[in-house]
Amino acid sequence: MRIWWISGRPKLRNPVKTDELLKDPVFHLNILLWMATEQPEDNYCVSPVFSKLGFEVILIEQPFKFPPEIITAINDSGLDISQGPEPEMLLGRLKSDNKALYFEAKANSFGLDSSNCRQARGHLVASGPVIHEVYYPLESCLLCYLVPDERRSDMAQCLKSLTQQLKAEHLAPGPFSCHGLAVRDEKLFYSWDEAFKHHMGVDDNETSIIENVTEDTDPTPLILLFTDEDCSNQDNRNYYRKVVIDQVRAILLCDLHSHPINEKYEKTVGDLLMKASGNKFQYLGRERQKGLGRLIHENIFKQIKEHWKDKQSGIVIEGKSLSIKWNEKQEKDAFVDWLEDRRVRFELGKPKEEEPTLPFYE
């Protein structure tokens, strides 16, 4: 069961208008994750389009590690090509034909004079034949660029030109497809092109993935993962940090309400983020895991420790773990009431990188 906000707390106001959401990389990533997540047919958050096509998550925002011979070819090409591109998400259909979908999302299309071309060239090479060597047994990969729907044709033209550049330098880019998001008739539509239809063997050009979308639609329930690197707007960063903190806080409350006296409760940062993300945290790149884990460790765990250090000896923060043991009901009631009190606010700022090597999921 997912708890989206703490009972009794005011619903989070959406600071992002609907048209801005269509350009929001955090929203893009989480929409894609939901589309790759198995959900009930008659009660889904976002239509699980990719899950129903047989795909599962392979990785989320992890650097692609090219083999040495590809690095040499890139260096010899004279083109500006990223040697460690990070896809938003890589999906694989491992139970049948090993086809792969490699996703990148952008707030807008871009042209050949954009600095984004360096990354795009890297994505094109990564989604080519080398995918089979790096992520065996994946093969037949399609690079899917997600942009606002009206920017799809411009994005396709740029990727076509970049593909020609790479081939001229004897590199082997993969095929690409351009996908779009648009709101019509209070529905969020996800569209694709002929390349995707051919790759997947589907007939439709688009599908409705969310119903009842209005100008004040709150994206809070859709946030599975967030990292600062995905969001350039500081106000939105604080908003998304609050979403994650409130989700973890709600999980702690749910667990602790039913936890018995005289029994030890223990959870790591990774445990809580796995639950909050629907188990997607394990696929996130290591550095991004550290950033998200540090947010929970520094902004929740340490505040709990500071507040309760002289009040309850059974509350212990050690390394990346929180443990709680109550000796009597009054201790439990005091802690749960404090955690549930909406006047208790956890810091939303980006935590300092005091423990850069501390792993939060193993």
N, C-alpha and C positions, 0 to 999 in steps of 0.2 A: 504494500500500500504506500502511495506517495502522499506526503502532506505538503501542500504548496505554501501555506503560511500559517503562523501560529494562531490558534483560536483566540479570538478576542482582540487581535491586533488589526489595525485598519488595513484595508486592502492597499497594496502599493499602487500609487498613481503612476501611470505610464508617461514618462517624460518624452517619449519618442512617438511622433505622429505616424500614422499608418504608412504614408508615402515614404517617410524616412526609414521605417522598418525594412522596406524593400531594398534599401541600400546599406543596411546595417550588417556588418560581417558576423557579429555575434548571433544575430537572428538567423542569418544564412546557415551558419554551422549547425545550430540546434535544430533548424528545420530539416536539414539533411540527415542528422542523426535520428530524428523521429521517423523519417521516411525509410530508414534502414532498420527500424526496430519493430519486431513482431508485436502486434496489438490486437485486441478483440475486434472482430469484423464490424460489430454494431456499436462500438464504444471506444473509438480511437481519438487521440489528441491531434495527430496529424496523419493523414492517410499513409499507410506503410507501403508506399509504391515499390520501393526497392526490395524490401523484405518479401513482399508477395512475388517478386520476380526471382526469388531464391538467393538474394545476396546477403552477406553478413559483413560486419565491420572487421577490417584487417588492421587498420591503424588510423589515428587521428593526429594531425599536425605533428608528424615526425619527419625529420630530415631524410631525404632519399639519399642513400649511400651508393654512388656510382662505383662500379668496378674500376680498377686502375687503368685498363685499356680505354675505357670511355672517357675518363679524366684526361688521358693523353690526347685523345681525338678532339675533345673540347678545347684543350689548350692550343692544339695545332690549327684549329679552325679559324682563329682570328675573330670569332664572334664573341660578343659579351653574353655568356651563358652561366646561369647559376649552377654551381657544382653541389649544392645541397638544397634543392627546392623542397618546400614543405607543403604537401597537398592538404586541403582541409580534411579530406577523408579518402581512404582507399577501401573499396568494397571488393569482395571476391565471391564468386559462385562456386564454392569448393565442393559441393555435393553433386555437381553434374559436369559442366563443361569447362570449369576454371576460368571463365571470363572475368574480366576486371573492369571496374569503373573508378576512375581517378578524378577527384573533384577539386576544383579551385573556384572560389567565389570572389566577386568584385562588386564594389558599389557602383561602378560604371564601366563602360567599355574604354579602351585606350587605343592610341595609334602607334605607329612605328617610331615616333620620336619620344615615347614615354619610357621612363625608367623601369616600368613594369615589364618591358619586353625581355629584360635579362631573366627574370623569374619565369616568364612564359616559355622562353626557349628551353629552360631547364625542365619545365613540366612536360613539354612536347617530347624531349629526349627520354625522360623517365618513363613516359607512358608508351614508349616504343618497344621493340623486341627485348630490350634490356630488362623489362619488368619480369620476364620469365627467369632470368638469372638471379635477380635480387630477391624476388618474392615467389620462388618456385612453390607450388606448380601453377601460379597464375600465368595467364597468357591472353592474347587477344584483348588488349586493354584499350579503353576509349577514354580520352581526356575530355571531361565535361566542365565547361566554364559556365558558372551561374551568375547572371547579371539581371538587372531590371529588364522586363520583357522587351521594352522598346529599344534596348541597346544591343539586342542579340545579333542583328545583321552586321552592325559595325564591328562587334567583337569577332564575328566569324571572318570578316575581311582581314582583320589584323592577324589572326591566327593562320589564315591561309598564306599570307605574305611571309610570316615567320617560318612556316613549314618549308616554303620554297627556299628561303635563306639556308636553312639547315641541310636540306637535300643537296644544295649547290656545294656545300662543304663536306659532302659524303657522310653526313650523320644520318641516323635513322629515326626520325620522329614518328610518334604514333598518330593515329587518326584522332580528330577532335570533334566535339559536338558542343553547341551553344544552347544553354537552357535559360529560361526566364521566369520571373515571378511577376504577377500582376493581380490586382484586386478588381473584380467586377461583380456587380450584383451581390455585394456583401459576402463574396467568396474569394479565397486566395487560390489562384490557379498557378500550377507549375507546368510549363510548356517545354517542348524539345523540338529537335529538327529531324530531317531525314536520316542523318548519320546515326542518331540514337535509335530511330525506328528500325533501321537496317541491322544494327548491332544487336538489338534486343528482340527483334521479331514482333514488334507491337504495331498496331494500326492507328491508334489515336495520336493526336498532335499535342494534347494537353490533358490534365486532370485536375479536378478540384481537390485540394488537400486539406483546407480548413473552411468550415462553415461559419456563418454569422460574424464576419469580420467587419468591425465598424471603426470609426475614427478614434474611439477611446478603448479599443481592444488592448487588454493587458497581456504582454508577452511573458509575464512571470512564470506561468505554469509550464512553459516550453523550455525553460533554461535548464539544460543538463550539465553543460560545461561552460566555463568562462575563464579566459586568461587576459591579462592586461594587453598583451601583444595584439589581440584581435580588435581592440577598441581605441581609437585615437582621441575620442571625446572624453575629457576628464569627468564631466557630470554623469555621462552614461557609465563610465567605469565605476563610480561610486554607487550608482543604481544597481549595476549587475553584481558588484561585491555584496551589496545588501541582500540581493536575491539569494545568493549562495549561502551567506551567513544565516539568513532566516531559515533556509531549508535545513541546514545542519542543526540549527537550534531546535527546529521542530522535530527532527529525528531524535535528538537527545531527550526532548520532553516525552515523546511517545514511548521510548525505551524505558525511561526512568519512572514514569507513572506506574508501570506494571512491574518494576523491579523490586524484589523482596528485600526486607531488612536482613542484615547479617550475611548477605551474599555479595561478592565482589562483582561490580560492573566494570568492564574494561573495553575500551575501543581505541583504535589508532586513528590518526587523521585519515589514513587511506581507507579504513573500514567505513568511516562516515561519508567520505566522498564517493566511494563505490556505491553506497546506498542512495545518496542524493542524485547521482548521475545515472541510475539504472544500470550500474556496472560498466558504464562507458569509460570511467576514469582510467581503467587498466590499459586502454588503447592509446591514451594521450601520450605525446612525446615526453621524454624524461624531464627536460628542463621546464616544460609547462606544468608537469605534475608537481615539480618542486615549488613553482610559483603559487599554484592553487593550494597546495598543501601548507605552504608557509602562511597564507592568508588565514586558514583555519587555526593553525598552531599559534600564531602570534596574536590574532585578533579575537579568538574565542578562548582557546585553552589557557593562555597566559592571563587573560582577564579573570577567568574563573579562579585560577591559582592565586592571583593577587587579592581577590575579594575574600576568599575563604581560607587563606593560609593560617589565620589566627582564630578561626571559628570552628572548623571541622578538620580533624586530623586525618579523616578517612578519604579526603579528596586530595589526590596526588597526580601531578603532572610530571612524567619522567620520559625524557626523550620525545618521541612522537606519540606517546600514549597518555590517555586520561583514564584513571581508575577511581572508582567511588565505592565506598562501603560504609553503610550507615549502621550504627549500633542501636538506634531507637527511632521510632516513627517521627518524633519531633525533628530530628535531623533531616530526614527525608522531606518532610513537609516544608521546612525552611528553605532547603535548596531548590525544590521544585517550584515553590512560590516565587522565589527570586528569579529563576530562569524564565518563568512564565510572565513576569511583571513587564508590561510594555514600556515602563519607564526606564528599564535597564537596557541601555543601548551599547552595542558593541562597536568598536572603532571600525570605520569604513576605509581608512587610508591604506595605501599600499605599504605592507610591512617591510622593514629593513631586511636585507639579505645577510643575516647574522650567521646562518648555518647553511651555506650554499651547497654542501655535499650531502645534507641529510635526505635520505630517500623516504618518500611518503607512501610508496606502494611497492611491494616486492612480491 
